[in-house]
Amino acid sequence: MTETEAIQLFKCLSDKSRLQILKSLAIEDMYVERLAERLGISAPTVSFHLKKLADAGAVTSYKSQYYMMYSLNKDIFHTSILEIIQEKSDEADLQAKRDAEYRQKVINAFFEYGKLKSIPAQQKKERIVLEVIADAFEYDRIYPEREVNIIIADFHDDFCTIRRDLVAEGLLDRNSKGYWRIKPQK
Amino acid sequence: MIEQKVSEMNKWFDEKIAACGQHDRELTADDRQDEAVFEKVKGNIYDNYRTMLGAGVRIGKGDPAAVKKFFIGWTETIPASWRTAYEKAKEHNDLARMQTEQVKLDVVHEIREHFEKVWEGAE
């Protein structure tokens, strides 16, 4: 379900008459006049709502003898709200661009000629700074602590804090043999 | 004589507008937004035709026949585009649009019928 379709569906459901129609159709398939009778609204109004529900994919129709029968499209209601939220947003590319711009802004503000001017107090900004420093480490290689300190000292004098924060942020890991760079999860 | 007819029409319009407003509020409170919009639309049409009746009375200078010609004319010209839209929607089986246009056409039909009833014998 695309974002546009989800919005259309949610808008469609935020109406008591339409919800009542769906509740009726959850019991059994019905035609317009029967729904109108059950819900106490006019047949043209029911048709109006059914059209909106059909456009949103919530109901389907089929011909049965003289009547146009309407039924609940159960498939759409089996989709969980979490699944809808987790769908890739139509805005994803735009958001990624905004994220990249923000990241560059932070880097520009905190680095000067490759040196870290200060450790950001804000966690979100510090994370970006630490990611830049982590790039100085290769994957699949174990670094002794001394080498780690030297690499970090190229960026900032307070290598102890940064080394500790790199581990805390999950960018580096360590054991008795030394430190290594953690591969980001896909 | 004509003043009495105009007054009767205005009273009827006022009652209709008030009823639409009441239904609109009730439907909105009951989370039936689209049906509430229909009531708003209906209320606006009654209001517009009340204004047109007032204009007709001024332009017709108290002549009931002239007022009738003016007013009935508007009950034909204004809904013409709604009728076209309804037919187009029908062609495409767009039931939602059909209902929207039908609501408007029904109101004008009702206004015209009531006007003719009230105006009877005025000329």
Interface residues (C-beta under 8 A of the other chain):
Chain A: S14 D15 K16 S17 I41 P44 T45 S47 F48 H49 L50 K51 K52 D55
Chain B: D30 D31 R32 Q33 D34 E35 F38 D94 L95 A96 M98 Q99 T100 Q102
